[in-house]
Amino acid sequence: MTEPFFDALVMAGTREGALDPMAVHAGVSNKCLADVCGRPMISRVLEALAASPHIRSIAVSIQNPDILLKSGGIGRLIAQHNITFAPSGAGPALSVLKAMENKKPFAPLLVTTADSALLTREIVDYFCARAREPDADLFVGFAARTRLKRAYPDVRRTYLRFRDDHYSGCNLYAFSTRASLKAAAFWAEADRLRKQPYKLVARFGLGSLALFALNRLTLAAALARAGATLGLTAAPVIMPFAHAAIDVDKPDDLALVQRILNADS
């Protein structure tokens, strides 16, 4: 029998001072409440996590928990699974860092997002099983473009280009050891310096950047080099589920997610 290993953190906050176009389109105060086939999309994420035997507890990072507590269906789900709330920072990186720093003693943390409306227990179980392996401090979920295009030829995602394939992120992160705090701290620094990219470039050195630009690195090699720079070990989890890389950032994404769910029902 699988023993719970991860605490889960669902990112549902909004960046300070930013108006989320998806929330505006859906006519809700927070896009996590956007209707997906008759249900707020965050409820699908919470149910997938709650169903996994790898998950010990669930917390939601959001500025205003009342918007969830006052939503009948979500409120009942929160009570049923003892879901708690975590402080939300100025951006996602600071929210994760706060959550990790507030965990005493340290506990492995699985991070995902409230807009991952196609998340299922199967996806969570697959990722967690591989992120429990002792060969890395940090695990990041990816799906290959070849798999995505085969399943959904018209899908539009952002891809990172590597020697072995192009990959799209799956909004799945496992901070498995205390050393992974360094990755959370760097993420927060990167968010703070996003308008000064040259300072981030300096952290990794021209050699690594040249290898990446020349398409000489596989995804695994690139993560290993990045992790070594930060003083930790990092590894990808290549997901066999194309829909694991599809989240809801814009109206076209919402329409695609609803088509997928309707086709499966």
Secondary structure, DSSP 8 states (H G I E B T S, - for coil): -----EEEEEE----TT---HHHHHHTSSSGGG-EETTEEHHHHHHHHHHH-TTEEEEEEE-S-THHHHTSHHHHHHHHHTT-EEE---SSHHHHHHHHHHT-SS---EEEEETT-TT--HHHHHHHHHHHTSTT-SEEEEEEEHHHHHHH-TT-----EE-SS-EEEEEEEEEE-SGGGHHHHHHHHHHHHTTT-HHHHHHHHHHHHHHHHHTT---HHHHHHHHHHHHTS-EEEEE-S-GGGG---SSHHHHHHHHHHHHHH-
